[in-house]
């Protein structure tokens, strides 16, 4: 089992969710986050004044999947979240040692 974490632009959430749903991914967690990459933010002009925006709003999506679904999930997120512009995001994959469904007590793959 693996956890796939993707940091994406907020307006791409519905497209990513739809892409994951077509793969049979049943649940995901979405968190509003802020961050910056290589560009370290950008500048905006508001009412004639220039402001430095260091942290840009993003969404972090976390989904627990069986190991055999990792590459299809990565491909689906990449295709759905890509705009071709700077700041499209990143995907991280980590190992998941144990999962427990609190309501039923199911563990590991059954809990997903």
ZIBELPE-V520087 format. One record per pair of residues at least 24 apart in sequence whose C-alpha atoms are under 6 Angstrom apart, sorted by the first residue. I is the first residue (numbers start at 1). J is the second residue. D is the distance in Angstrom with one decimal. If there is no record, write none. Layout:
((I	J	D) (I	J	D))
This chain:
((1	65	5.8) (1	66	4.4) (1	67	4.8) (1	96	5.3) (2	64	5.7) (2	65	5.5) (2	67	5.8) (2	94	5.7) (2	95	4.6) (2	96	4.9) (3	63	5.6) (3	64	4.4) (3	93	5.7) (3	94	5.3) (4	62	5.7) (4	63	5.3) (4	92	5.8) (4	93	4.6) (5	61	5.5) (5	62	4.5) (5	91	5.6) (5	92	5.0) (6	60	5.5) (6	61	5.1) (6	90	5.7) (6	91	4.3) (7	59	5.6) (7	60	4.4) (7	89	5.1) (7	90	5.3) (8	58	5.7) (8	59	5.4) (8	88	5.9) (8	89	4.7) (9	58	5.1) (10	58	5.5) (10	59	5.5) (12	81	5.6) (15	80	5.6) (16	77	5.6) (16	80	5.2) (19	76	5.7) (28	62	5.7) (28	63	4.7) (29	61	5.6) (29	62	5.1) (30	60	5.6) (30	61	4.6) (31	59	5.7) (31	60	5.1) (32	59	4.7) (33	58	5.2) (33	59	5.6) (34	58	5.5))
